[in-house]
Amino acid sequence: MDEPPPGKPEEVPREDVARGRIAQGTVEGRAQPCRVILRTRVTNISGPPEDRARNLGQIFCLHVLNRQLKTGPDDDDDDDDGRPFDVVHLLPLCDSPHPVHAWFMYDLNFDSQAAPQDLAQIPHEVYLCSLIDGRWIFTRRGIWSDEARKRSSSHQWGGSPKVKSPGSKH
């Protein structure tokens, strides 16, 4: 009889849960550059393994930022208007056939014409993503941000200039 009473899950102090709105203290200025790093079980993401990174980014943008993932102009669009777009980084394990946890990284609102010289100037936000009863829950993990900033520093802001963003037509 020492079990906790049924009801809402225990809350973790100092963390924000985003459910269909921006959690306080997160990517508030939707037009501001931000590196977002997500951790989740790869087999929870719908679609073929090669589409997981883009699909999770789309889910995050819809649920947390209330906007679409913007992966840049299409190849057949000759008019690159220079507006900021989102870059999807492809990290190890994101296409694993096994139910492993993996990291996913996105550079939101990348503007090649106004790219900062120092990645440390860009805010980094980390979320733990859970799929519970068919609903995505994004829990901001501020405690992971410093470590994420260090580990992700090997990835150029905006991705490699030679790599196309997944989701762009080839």
C-alpha positions as CSV (number, residue, x, y, z in Angstrom):
1,M,0.0,0.0,0.0
2,D,3.0,2.3,-0.3
3,E,2.3,2.9,-4.0
4,P,1.7,6.5,-5.1
5,P,-1.9,7.4,-5.8
6,P,-3.0,7.2,-9.4
7,G,-3.1,10.6,-11.2
8,K,-0.7,12.9,-12.8
9,P,3.0,11.8,-13.1
10,E,5.5,13.2,-10.6
11,E,6.8,16.5,-11.8
12,V,10.5,17.1,-12.2
13,P,11.6,20.4,-10.7
14,R,13.1,23.1,-12.9
15,E,12.0,21.4,-16.2
16,D,9.4,22.6,-18.6
17,V,6.9,20.3,-20.4
18,A,5.7,21.5,-23.8
19,R,2.3,20.3,-24.8
20,G,1.0,22.1,-27.8
21,R,2.6,25.4,-26.7
22,I,5.9,26.9,-26.0
23,A,7.2,26.0,-22.6
24,Q,8.3,29.0,-20.5
25,G,11.9,30.0,-21.1
26,T,12.3,28.1,-24.4
27,V,12.6,29.1,-28.0
28,E,10.4,32.1,-27.3
29,G,11.3,34.2,-30.3
30,R,10.4,31.8,-33.0
31,A,12.4,33.8,-35.5
32,Q,15.6,33.7,-33.4
33,P,18.3,31.1,-34.2
34,C,18.4,28.2,-31.8
35,R,20.0,24.7,-31.8
36,V,17.5,22.2,-30.5
37,I,18.6,18.7,-29.5
38,L,16.1,16.0,-28.9
39,R,16.4,12.5,-27.3
40,T,13.9,9.8,-27.9
41,R,13.4,6.1,-28.8
42,V,13.8,5.9,-32.6
43,T,11.1,3.4,-33.2
44,N,8.5,5.8,-31.7
45,I,8.9,8.0,-34.7
46,S,6.5,7.2,-37.5
47,G,7.6,6.7,-41.1
48,P,10.6,4.9,-42.7
49,P,13.9,5.0,-40.8
50,E,15.5,7.4,-43.3
51,D,12.7,10.0,-42.6
52,R,12.8,9.9,-38.8
53,A,15.0,13.0,-38.3
54,R,12.8,15.1,-40.5
55,N,9.6,13.6,-39.0
56,L,10.6,14.2,-35.4
57,G,11.6,17.8,-36.3
58,Q,8.2,18.4,-37.8
59,I,6.5,17.0,-34.7
60,F,8.6,19.2,-32.5
61,C,8.0,22.3,-34.5
62,L,4.2,21.7,-34.6
63,H,3.8,20.8,-30.9
64,V,6.3,23.3,-29.3
65,L,6.7,26.1,-31.8
66,N,3.2,26.0,-33.4
67,R,4.8,26.1,-36.9
68,Q,6.0,23.8,-39.7
69,L,9.6,22.6,-39.9
70,K,11.1,24.8,-42.7
71,T,13.9,22.8,-44.4
72,G,14.7,25.4,-47.1
73,P,13.8,26.1,-50.6
74,D,13.1,23.3,-53.0
75,D,15.6,22.5,-55.7
76,D,13.2,23.6,-58.4
77,D,12.7,27.0,-56.7
78,D,15.3,29.2,-58.3
79,D,14.3,32.2,-56.2
80,D,16.1,31.7,-52.9
81,D,14.7,34.6,-51.0
82,G,17.2,34.4,-48.2
83,R,14.7,33.7,-45.5
84,P,15.9,31.7,-42.5
85,F,15.2,28.0,-42.6
86,D,15.7,24.9,-40.4
87,V,18.6,22.5,-40.8
88,V,18.2,18.8,-39.8
89,H,21.5,17.1,-38.7
90,L,21.7,13.4,-39.3
91,L,23.3,11.8,-36.2
92,P,24.2,8.1,-35.5
93,L,21.4,5.6,-34.6
94,C,18.5,7.8,-35.9
95,D,17.8,5.2,-38.6
96,S,18.3,2.1,-36.4
97,P,15.8,-0.8,-36.8
98,H,16.1,-1.4,-33.0
99,P,14.2,0.4,-30.3
100,V,17.3,2.4,-29.1
101,H,17.4,6.0,-27.8
102,A,19.1,8.4,-30.1
103,W,19.9,12.1,-30.3
104,F,18.4,14.4,-33.0
105,M,19.7,17.9,-33.7
106,Y,18.2,20.8,-35.5
107,D,19.4,24.3,-36.2
108,L,16.3,26.4,-36.3
109,N,16.0,29.7,-38.1
110,F,19.4,29.3,-39.8
111,D,20.2,32.4,-41.9
112,S,23.3,32.0,-44.1
113,Q,23.5,35.7,-44.6
114,A,23.6,36.4,-40.8
115,A,25.2,33.3,-39.5
116,P,27.1,34.0,-36.2
117,Q,30.8,33.3,-36.2
118,D,30.7,31.6,-32.8
119,L,28.4,28.7,-32.2
120,A,28.5,29.5,-28.5
121,Q,26.4,32.6,-29.3
122,I,23.5,30.4,-30.3
123,P,21.1,29.2,-27.6
124,H,21.0,25.4,-27.2
125,E,17.9,23.7,-25.9
126,V,17.6,20.0,-25.0
127,Y,14.3,18.0,-24.8
128,L,13.5,14.5,-23.7
129,C,10.7,13.3,-26.0
130,S,8.2,10.7,-25.0
131,L,5.4,9.1,-26.9
132,I,2.6,8.3,-24.3
133,D,-0.7,6.9,-25.5
134,G,-0.1,8.3,-28.9
135,R,0.7,11.8,-27.7
136,W,4.2,13.4,-27.9
137,I,5.5,15.0,-24.7
138,F,8.5,17.3,-24.9
139,T,10.3,17.9,-21.5
140,R,12.9,20.5,-21.5
141,R,16.1,19.4,-19.8
142,G,18.0,22.5,-18.9
143,I,20.5,20.5,-16.9
144,W,21.7,18.9,-20.2
145,S,22.2,22.1,-22.1
146,D,25.9,22.8,-21.2
147,E,26.9,19.2,-22.0
148,A,24.9,19.3,-25.2
149,R,26.6,22.6,-26.2
150,K,30.0,20.9,-25.7
151,R,29.2,17.7,-27.6
152,S,27.4,19.4,-30.5
153,S,30.1,21.9,-31.1
154,S,31.7,19.6,-33.6
155,H,28.7,20.1,-35.8
156,Q,28.8,23.3,-37.8
157,W,26.0,25.8,-37.3
158,G,23.7,25.3,-40.3
159,G,25.3,22.0,-41.3
160,S,28.0,21.4,-43.9
161,P,27.5,23.7,-46.9
162,K,27.9,20.7,-49.2
163,V,25.1,18.6,-47.5
164,K,21.5,19.1,-48.6
165,S,18.9,19.2,-45.9
166,P,16.8,16.1,-45.7
167,G,13.4,17.0,-47.0
168,S,14.7,19.0,-49.8
169,K,14.1,17.5,-53.2
170,H,17.1,15.8,-54.8
